[in-house]
Amino acid sequence: MDRSSLATDAVGAAPSGPAAPPVAYEPGPHVRSGASNGARNGAPNGAPNGAPAQSRLAAQRALTRAVAGAGLSLAAIVFTFVAYSISVGPHTGALPLSWATLGALSAEMLVLTGFVVRIAQRARFQTDSGVEQWQELETRAQELAAANHALSVALDDALVERARTLAAVQASEAHFRSVVESATDAIFTADASGRIIFWNAAAQQVYGYTADEAVGRPLTMLIPEARRESHALEFAELTAGRAPQLTDGPVTRDGLRKNGSSFPVELAISRWEAGGEPFITTIVRDVSARMALEAQLAHQASHDTLTGLANGARFRERVDAALLRWSTQPDRVAVLFLDLDDFKIINDTAGHDVGDRLLAAVGERLLDATRGSDTVARLGGDEFGVLLASTDDPETVAARLVAAMRRPIVLEDREVNITTSVGLARGAPGLDAEDLVRNADIAMYAAKGGSRGGYLWFQPEMNAERVERAQIQAELTPALERSEFRLAYQPIVALDTGLVRGIEALVRWTHPTRGELLPGAFLAFAESSGMIGALGRWVLNEACRTAVKLPGSPSVTVNITGRHLSDPTLSVDVAVALASSGLDPSRLILEITETELMADTESTLPWLRELKAIGVQLAIDDFGTGYSSLRYLQRFPVDILKIDKSFVDRIDHDDHDVALVRTIVTLSDMLGLTTVAEGIERAEQRARVQRLGCVLGQGHYFARPLDPDAIERVLESAAPLPLEGIRTATPPRDQPPVRPRPPAGRRSTRRPAR
């Protein structure tokens, strides 16, 4: 059936001409009787016998049903629209029966209903003879009923599908809420006005607000005060869809907690619309822990974990930056390279834990001795660097650092004494960080090769010395294998009689091309290369074998380096040397410098007691240059104090040194120790130290170091020294040819080469 014709038929069915006055239609008894007879007789619709009445009755019943059905259908349509709107609400989606289809069916119902009503109005003015009008009415009513049935079926299907869709939407929404509420990231949504309309549980953990406290309040409560103005601009752009930089990927901002503290957050922002209105959903992740870890890793990458100072890489970056900043005046940039003297002794004797604590304490002391604008770094091991930018007097800083390191360092249960050697290098055109640090390193080695505990400026000729030092270090082991080392012996005499009471064994290296070298030229390299143990054992054995053959039974003194003192096999080496030579242990004197002895007293003391138990004597060399105290002297099992040569040199004109020597002698007498004055070169010095109470002495005034044959002749003569015509050992070279002089006025803390 063509639905469009229904409206035309309904309109066209209206009678032409003037309308008849309305007459209430009331079927008469004949109609009811006729309808009943027709039904009983089985006459067909439209039959002459009672047909009009029967048709009218059927049409009336069909009309009643159609109108009632149409009304119910229209009510169902309205209910469906209203119920769907209420239940679905803001959710998107469509029913299987579209709103257009429902509208078309409803329109058809309205057209059919209107047609029936018009027919009914016309029927009221027809006589019983107008059978065709009632038949048409019945036909139309049947069509209306069919359309009503079709609409009812469609509505039923639509309602079923709507229920399914709504259930799916509700399930999806429940799943979404479950996911959002279980998320560890804060998730919240704001409307176009910037007010929060959704707030998940994680948001409470991140910001401190509950959902009741957050929903309905502005987003600005989550923004630090300093960023609220820029936030307002960004939010306006965002709601307008003009901020792709905020929605294309995560952005980092500062958030504000309920307690007023700010913290870094990472935001993922999305813009969406519903009902033509924009909404902003934000996923927030608290990145405080991550950023703290990143900062920690970055700090560790550029700083030393033990001391907290800048590391070597960071230090070189700072040096390059300083040279760039002062490119027109590079000499305003200076680098100080520091190395702790005899640190390995402390590390080996006291253990790495004490060594680590010492390094940390050194770092703090260097920071205290420098300016806040200076960069202090640990370059590796026991090496430190200091960058001085915009300074005219790096030497003053170097002197301050050396002085600061001379003070004892207290480490909980022990007191440690250590010195540092410093090399200085100044910036120059064409130099980069590597050049400047390398030059300072070279100067430091030169300072360490002289008298430790001082500083030296870099000089170009030091490069040649560095190459020479490397060659010497490489030649040490083959030299011992080729028997290139020998011992010379310097007499130790009684100051009152000049008679020899003992000898000191001094090692010499007869180098095939460099001549005879003193310990100062190679001993430090033997220590750093680990060869000092083998060389020390050779010296012990050779000295004991020589001494046991000498007339007069003099004592023999052997120098023990700090590195050798920390060797666990030292006591075994001493015992073996005594046993193999047959020398009485009481005739062997082991000599240790005060600086090395005081480096770590708690660790050194057990070694000294172990050596003393063998029966040997112990002497402290260079006494007065370190930080010995009466308390330590009382604890150490020592027998002899040797007054450093530097005091003897100035004893004629320095009242302070005179008083110091007198104090040392008095202290020795109190403790029952013997004193030996070193470096006596003139008769006046001999007389002066003798008047101060010193008992023994040695030095070039009496005799230079002698070879074994010469010292044997001196002892055989039993004559007092000095003697004219004593043949001395070949005058040795103290070090490689090229060697810078230390700054004037600096006191030595290391035994001079003899």
Sequence and secondary structure as in RCSB ss.txt:
>XXXX:A:sequence
MDRSSLATDAVGAAPSGPAAPPVAYEPGPHVRSGASNGARNGAPNGAPNGAPAQSRLAAQRALTRAVAGAGLSLA
AIVFTFVAYSISVGPHTGALPLSWATLGALSAEMLVLTGFVVRIAQRARFQTDSGVEQWQELETRAQELAAANHA
LSVALDDALVERARTLAAVQASEAHFRSVVESATDAIFTADASGRIIFWNAAAQQVYGYTADEAVGRPLTMLIPE
ARRESHALEFAELTAGRAPQLTDGPVTRDGLRKNGSSFPVELAISRWEAGGEPFITTIVRDVSARMALEAQLAHQ
ASHDTLTGLANGARFRERVDAALLRWSTQPDRVAVLFLDLDDFKIINDTAGHDVGDRLLAAVGERLLDATRGSDT
VARLGGDEFGVLLASTDDPETVAARLVAAMRRPIVLEDREVNITTSVGLARGAPGLDAEDLVRNADIAMYAAKGG
SRGGYLWFQPEMNAERVERAQIQAELTPALERSEFRLAYQPIVALDTGLVRGIEALVRWTHPTRGELLPGAFLAF
AESSGMIGALGRWVLNEACRTAVKLPGSPSVTVNITGRHLSDPTLSVDVAVALASSGLDPSRLILEITETELMAD
TESTLPWLRELKAIGVQLAIDDFGTGYSSLRYLQRFPVDILKIDKSFVDRIDHDDHDVALVRTIVTLSDMLGLTT
VAEGIERAEQRARVQRLGCVLGQGHYFARPLDPDAIERVLESAAPLPLEGIRTATPPRDQPPVRPRPPAGRRSTR
RPAR
>XXXX:A:secstr
  HHHHHHHHHHTS SSS          HHHHHHHHHHHHHT  TT TTTHHHHHHHHHHHHHHHHHHHHHHHHH
HHHHHHHHHHHHHTT     SS HHHHHHHHHHHHHHHHHHHHHHHHHTT  TT HHHHHHHHHHHHHHHHHHHH
HHHHHHHHHHHHHHHHHHHHHHHHHHHHHHHH SSEEEEE TTSBEEEE HHHHHHH   HHHHTTSBGGGGS G
GGHHHHHHHHHHHHTT  HHHHSS EEEEEE TTS EEEEEEEEEEEEETTEEEEEEEEEE HHHHHHHHHHHHH
HHB TTT SB HHHHHHHHHHHHHHTTT GGGEEEEEEEETTHHHHHHHH HHHHHHHHHHHHHHHHHTS TTSE
EEEEETTEEEEEEES S HHHHHHHHHHHHHS EEETTEEE   EEEEEEE  TT  HHHHHHHHHHHHHHHHHS
SSS EEE  TTHHHHHHHHHHHHHHHHHHHHTT EEEEEEEEEETTT  EEEEEEEEEEEETTTEEE GGGTHHH
HHHHT HHHHHHHHHHHHHHHHTTSTT  EEEEE  HHHHT TTHHHHHHHHHHHHT  GGGEEEEEEHHHHHTB
HHHHHHHHHHHHHHT EEEEEEETSS   HHHHHHS   EEEE HHHHHTTTT HHHHHHHHHHHHHHHHHT EE
EE    SHHHHHHHHHTT  EE STTT   B HHHHHHHHHHT  S  TT       B S S      TT    S
    
